[in-house]
Amino acid sequence: MEEKRWPIIGISLLMILLIYSFLTTVFKSDQKRFNHDRIFVDYSDYRQGNKAPATRTTRAPAYRHPNAYKAAQEANEIKRTMFSNVMTATISTYNAHMSEALKNQPSPSAQFPKPVRNAQYDQIIDLSMKPVPDFQSGMQYFAAGDHQRALEHFNSALEKIDQMDVKHHIDIYSMMAECYLKLKSDDGYIQNKIRQVRMERRLKQVIQAAFPEKAGSMKVFDWSTTQEASKQLLRMRSLAAKSDSPQMYEMLKRAELDLEIARKVTQ
């Protein structure tokens, strides 16, 4: 009987030892320990009841290189430089291929009609290439809204240009008419427009003599006929009835004066 009792006592002591070891391990201090490279579960937070353990989250401190902003600027600059270099190389390659492709092609100007030998035409072209400082100054005053000063410079330019400079005569008369229109001088507008029309007709005759095959396409120099000017005036009156803006009044006034010019230049 005693022989059976000792093994039972030994097993009971072993079980008590195991239970004690388990309990002391579970309810030990709050310090977390690791075993076999695995996180040790700390059950000490459950001592106060069935409350859920507090979540402990720690965020790694953000680390930023002291030269991060400068490095980003340099990277962006490198990108812009690379893009610029790629675009330059692309354009250069395109130009090289286009030059090679068009090398044997005739020039577009070669297809234009050659003018008949005409000294008057050559003189008009040469004079039209020369700058007229007073005219440019008048254009600047006109753009600034000083129409009286612009008119003075246009008159000065008119006195200095050659009589054969038809192109600049046309431009100056046209701008002088615009100045008189802004200054509300009907007679000044009509007189300078008539001078402009006469110069345009003179230029048309010279061009027709130099390019006889283009004589039928010179209608661009023709002033509106009385019928066309009347239709334009009626159209402007119809639009003016729907709007009382100063711009519309000026367009209506111009249409009325253009009809008067058309009557005089067609007489």
C-alpha positions in Angstrom: 0.0 0.0 0.0 2.9 2.3 0.9 4.6 1.4 -2.4 1.6 2.8 -4.4 1.4 6.0 -2.2 4.9 7.3 -3.0 4.4 7.5 -6.8 1.1 9.4 -6.2 2.8 11.8 -3.9 5.6 12.4 -6.4 3.2 13.0 -9.2 1.2 15.4 -7.0 4.3 17.4 -6.0 5.3 17.6 -9.7 1.9 18.9 -10.7 1.9 21.5 -7.8 5.4 22.6 -9.0 4.2 23.0 -12.6 1.1 24.9 -11.6 3.1 27.2 -9.3 5.7 27.8 -12.1 2.9 28.6 -14.5 1.2 31.0 -12.2 4.4 32.9 -11.3 5.2 33.2 -14.9 1.8 34.6 -15.9 1.5 37.0 -13.1 5.0 38.3 -13.0 6.0 42.0 -13.4 4.8 44.2 -16.3 8.1 44.0 -18.0 7.8 42.4 -21.4 10.1 39.5 -22.1 10.9 37.6 -25.3 11.3 33.9 -25.6 12.5 32.0 -28.6 12.3 35.2 -30.7 8.5 35.6 -30.1 6.8 38.4 -28.3 5.9 37.4 -24.7 2.2 38.1 -24.0 1.8 40.1 -20.8 -1.4 39.2 -19.0 -0.8 41.6 -16.1 -3.1 44.2 -17.6 -6.1 41.8 -16.9 -5.5 41.8 -13.2 -8.1 44.6 -12.6 -10.9 42.7 -14.3 -11.9 42.0 -17.9 -10.9 45.3 -19.2 -9.2 45.3 -22.5 -5.5 45.9 -22.4 -4.4 49.4 -23.2 -3.0 49.8 -26.6 0.5 51.1 -26.6 1.6 52.5 -29.9 4.9 54.1 -30.5 5.6 56.0 -33.7 9.1 56.0 -35.0 10.5 59.5 -35.0 10.3 61.0 -38.4 13.8 61.4 -39.9 14.5 64.0 -42.5 17.8 64.6 -44.1 19.0 68.2 -43.4 19.6 68.7 -47.1 16.3 67.1 -48.3 14.9 70.4 -49.7 18.1 71.3 -51.5 18.2 67.8 -52.9 14.6 68.0 -54.2 15.4 71.4 -55.9 18.5 69.9 -57.5 16.4 66.9 -58.7 13.8 69.2 -60.2 16.5 71.3 -61.9 18.0 68.1 -63.4 14.5 67.1 -64.7 14.0 70.5 -66.4 17.5 70.4 -67.9 16.9 66.9 -69.2 13.6 67.9 -70.7 15.1 71.0 -72.3 18.0 69.0 -73.8 15.5 66.4 -75.2 13.4 69.1 -76.8 16.5 70.8 -78.2 17.7 67.6 -79.6 14.3 66.7 -81.1 14.0 70.1 -82.8 17.5 70.0 -84.1 16.9 66.5 -85.5 13.6 67.6 -87.1 15.2 70.7 -88.7 18.1 68.6 -90.0 15.7 66.0 -91.6 13.5 68.8 -93.0 16.5 70.6 -94.5 17.6 67.4 -96.1 14.1 66.6 -97.4 13.6 70.2 -98.8 17.1 70.5 -100.2 16.1 69.6 -103.8 12.7 71.2 -103.6 12.2 74.5 -105.5 11.7 77.7 -103.5 8.1 78.8 -103.0 9.0 82.2 -104.3 10.1 80.6 -107.6 6.4 79.9 -108.3 5.4 83.5 -108.0 4.9 85.4 -111.2 7.9 87.5 -112.3 7.1 91.2 -112.8 7.5 92.8 -116.2 10.4 95.1 -116.4 9.0 98.3 -114.9 11.1 101.1 -113.5 8.1 102.8 -111.7 7.2 99.5 -110.0 10.8 99.0 -108.8 11.0 102.5 -107.5 7.8 102.2 -105.5 9.0 98.9 -104.0 12.4 100.4 -103.0 10.7 103.5 -101.4 8.2 101.3 -99.5 11.1 99.5 -97.8 12.6 102.8 -96.3 11.5 103.6 -92.7 9.6 106.8 -92.1 10.3 107.9 -88.4 7.5 110.5 -88.3 4.9 108.0 -89.4 6.0 105.5 -86.7 5.9 108.3 -84.1 2.4 109.2 -85.2 1.3 105.6 -84.9 2.6 105.6 -81.3 0.6 108.8 -80.4 -2.5 107.3 -82.1 -2.2 104.1 -80.0 -1.9 106.3 -76.9 -5.1 108.1 -77.8 -3.4 111.5 -78.5 -5.0 111.9 -82.0 -4.0 115.6 -82.4 -0.3 114.9 -81.8 -0.5 111.9 -84.1 -2.1 114.1 -86.8 0.8 116.5 -86.5 3.4 113.7 -87.0 1.5 112.3 -90.0 1.5 115.7 -91.7 5.2 116.0 -91.0 5.8 112.5 -92.5 3.7 113.5 -95.6 6.0 116.5 -96.2 9.2 114.4 -96.1 8.3 111.3 -98.2 9.0 111.1 -101.9 6.1 111.7 -104.3 6.7 108.2 -105.8 6.3 106.6 -102.3 2.8 105.5 -103.0 2.7 102.8 -100.3 3.5 105.3 -97.5 1.1 107.9 -99.0 -1.7 105.3 -98.7 -0.8 104.5 -95.1 -0.5 108.1 -94.0 -3.8 109.2 -95.6 -5.5 106.2 -94.0 -4.3 107.1 -90.5 -5.0 110.8 -91.0 -8.6 109.9 -91.8 -8.8 107.8 -88.7 -7.5 110.7 -86.6 -10.1 113.1 -88.0 -12.8 110.5 -87.3 -11.7 110.3 -83.7 -11.7 114.1 -83.6 -15.2 114.1 -85.0 -14.2 116.0 -88.2 -16.3 114.6 -91.0 -14.6 116.7 -93.7 -11.1 115.7 -92.6 -12.1 112.0 -92.8 -13.7 112.3 -96.2 -10.9 114.3 -97.8 -8.1 111.9 -96.6 -10.1 108.9 -97.5 -10.5 110.2 -101.1 -6.8 110.9 -101.2 -6.2 107.3 -100.0 -8.5 105.9 -102.7 -6.7 107.9 -105.5 -3.3 106.6 -104.3 -4.6 103.0 -104.2 -5.9 103.4 -107.8 -2.4 104.7 -108.8 -0.7 101.7 -107.2 -3.2 99.4 -108.8 -2.3 100.7 -112.3 1.4 100.2 -111.6 0.9 96.6 -110.4 -1.3 95.8 -113.3 1.5 97.0 -115.7 4.0 94.9 -113.8 1.8 91.8 -113.6 -0.6 91.9 -116.6 -1.7 88.3 -115.9 -3.0 89.4 -112.5 -5.0 92.3 -113.7 -8.3 90.6 -113.0 -7.5 90.1 -109.3 -6.8 93.7 -108.4 -10.3 94.3 -106.9 -8.8 94.6 -103.5 -7.8 98.2 -104.3 -11.3 99.2 -105.4 -13.4 101.3 -103.0 -17.0 100.2 -102.2 -19.6 101.1 -104.8 -22.5 103.3 -103.9 -24.8 100.2 -103.7 -22.4 98.3 -101.4 -21.9 101.3 -99.2 -25.7 101.8 -98.9 -26.2 98.2 -97.9 -23.5 98.6 -95.3 -25.2 101.7 -93.9 -28.5 100.0 -93.6 -26.9 97.1 -91.8 -25.2 99.5 -89.4 -28.5 101.3 -88.7 -30.2 98.0 -88.0 -27.5 97.1 -85.5 -27.5 100.6 -84.0 -31.2 100.3 -83.2 -30.4 97.5 -80.9 -27.4 99.1 -79.1 -26.5 102.6 -78.0 -22.8 102.0 -77.3 -20.2 104.6 -78.4 -18.5 101.9 -80.6 -21.7 101.3 -82.4 -22.3 105.0 -82.9 -18.7 105.3 -84.4 -19.4 102.4 -86.8 -22.6 104.0 -87.9 -20.9 107.3 -88.5 -18.2 105.6 -90.5 -20.7 103.9 -92.7 -22.5 107.2 -93.3 -19.2 108.9 -94.3 -18.1 105.9 -96.4 -21.3 106.2 -98.5 -20.5 109.9 -99.1 -17.0 108.9 -100.2 -18.3 106.2 -102.5 -20.5 108.8 -104.2 -17.6 111.2 -104.7 -15.1 108.7 -106.0 -17.5 107.1 -108.5 -18.5 110.4 -110.1 
